[in-house]
Amino acid sequence: MKIVFATNNQNKLSEIRNILGSEFEIVSLHDIGCTEDIPETGNTLEENALIKARYVYNKYGLSCFADDTGLEVEALGGAPGVRSARYDGITDHDSEANMRKLLRELGDNNNRKAQFRTVIALLLKTSNQLISHTFEGKIEGHIALTKQGTAGFGYDPLFVPIGYQQSFAQLGMDIKNQISHRARAVKQLADYLKQLNS
């Protein structure tokens, strides 16, 4: 099955392809000639995922899924949340700046509980209808006092999942792809697609 993943983020694309395996042909926005920067104007992860999926479906008429992911820190009232990629407020997708701001905002707060949450919105074109579905995956953990490890991307050097002593960036992609918020959402997506295919 060929399906568009509404991203040009190569890290996300690789992660999704590894999780889904060869049963699905996952193509990126670049692969379908979409060079626009799709605006993420929603106030929730769900809204942003749907905005991106609808944009691709309406413009290209292709089955598509899109995701939005947020890091939600308890002591910060759920921030950075839907603004995770632009948390520093100056640049977009500047992981270093975002992590510096997060550590600054938390300071020496002892409550470092956090969770990563991914929402995937699927728009699937069938012979007689358009199927719309969302999937959610989350993983709880805490924010480390300092960055740990160099693998992964985003907030991975700061996030330590429950049951582990190391950050996502230290655990590496193989383990992360088995336990992460995105892996959990993608597994639901894959199970759903396989069920439709059977």
N, C-alpha and C positions, 0 to 999 in steps of 0.2 A: 504494500500500500504506500502510495506517495502522498506526502502531506507537508505543507509549509509550516515551519516554525518561525513565527514572526520576530526574528532577531537577526542582528548582524554581529552579535557578541560571540566571538569564536570560542571563548571559554564555555559559555552556556551551550553552544551548539555541540561542542565535543562531549560535554557532560551528558546531554540528552541522547546523543547518538550512542554513547557507550551504554547508557542505561537501557535504551529501547532495543539495541541489538540490530541484527541484519533483517529482521522481519519487516521493518518499516524503512522506507526511503525518506529520510528527513532532509528537506531542502531549506535553505535560508532565504531571507529577503533578497540578498545579493544574487542568489541563484535564479530568482524569477525576475530580476531586473528592477527591483524596487530599491531606489536609492534615497527615498524620502526619510526624514527623521520623523517617525510617527509620534505626535505629541501625546504625552501621558498626562492628561488634565484631570483625571479622576481623583476623588478624595479617598478612595480605598483601593486595595490591591485588586479586588474583584473588578471594579470599574476600569482600572487601567488595562487589565488583561483583556477585557471585552472590547475596549476601544481599539486596541491593536489588532485583535482577531477580526473585528468587523471591518476595519479599514482595508485589510488585505482581501477579505472575502468580497467586499463591495467593489473594489477596484479591479481585482484580478479574477474573481469568480472561482477561486481555488479553495479546497478544504484547507483549514488552517487552525493552528493553535498558538496561543500566546501566553506568556506567563508574566507575573509581576511578583517580586519577592521583597519582603521587608524584614529588617531586624527590629524586634520589639523589645525594648529594655524596660523592665518593671519600674525601676527607680526614676526613669525619665517619662513616666506616664505613657509608655508604649512607643516613644520616639526611638530612633528616627522613623520607623514604620514605613509608610508609603513614600516618604522622602529619602529613603536610605541611600539611593544613588546620588542624590544632590544635597546631602545633609550639611555640608559645609557652606552651602548657599552661594558659593562663588563660581565653582566649576561643576561640570556634569561628569559623573563617573570618575572622580579623582579619589581613588581608594585611600591613598595616604592622607589627604586632607580630611576625608570623612572619619578615618580612624583617629586622627589627632583631635578632632572636635569631640568625638565620642568619649575619649579618655579624659579630655578637659572637662566636659560636662559632668561626667561621673565623679571626677576628683577622687577623694578617698572614701567615697560612699561604700559601706560594707555590703549593701544589697546590690549584687551584681547579676541577679537573675535575668535571663533573657531568653527569647525564643526566635528562631528563624521561621518564617511562614511563607510558603509559595502557593499562589493560586494560578491554576491553568484554566483558560477558557478555550473551549473547542467549538469550532463551527465546521460541521461535516456535511458535505454535499452528497446526497444520495440520489437515486434515480427519481424519487418522487417527493422528497422533502429536504429541509435544512434542519439538521439536528444541532441543538445548542446545549452544551453541558459544561459545568465547572467542577474542578477537582482541587482539593486542598491538602497540603502536606505541611507538617510542622515538626520541629525538634526543639526540645528545651535544653538549656545549658546555662553557662555564665560567661561574663566578660572578664578576660584575664587582665591583670594589672598592666602588663606590657605586651607588645607584639611577640608572638612565638611562631617560628617557622616561616618558610618562604614559598611553599606550594600553594595552589589554589588562587583565589582572587577575592576582591571585595573585602569583607570583614573577616575572612577566614583566619588570619593570624591572631585575632582577638577572641574568637568564639570557641569555647570548650564545651562540647556536648556532654550531657549527663552520662555517667558511666565511663568516662574517659578522663585521663589526666593531661591529654595533649589537645592543642587546638586543631581545627580542621586543616590548617596549613601544615601542621606537623604530621597529622595522620596520613596525608596523601590522598590522591584522587580515588584510588581503589576502594579504600574504606569509606571515604566521604560519599562516593556514589552508591554505596550500599545502605547508608543510614541517614542521609541528609533529607531536609525538608523537600528539596526538589526531587530527590529520588522517590520519596513517598508519594508525592503528587503525580510524578511520571508513571509510577507503578499502577496507580489507579487509572490513569489515562490509557496505559498499555493494556490493562485487563479489560477495560471498556471496549477498546478498538478490537481486541482479539475476539471478544464475545460477539461483536457486530459482524465480524468476518466469518465466524463459524457457522 
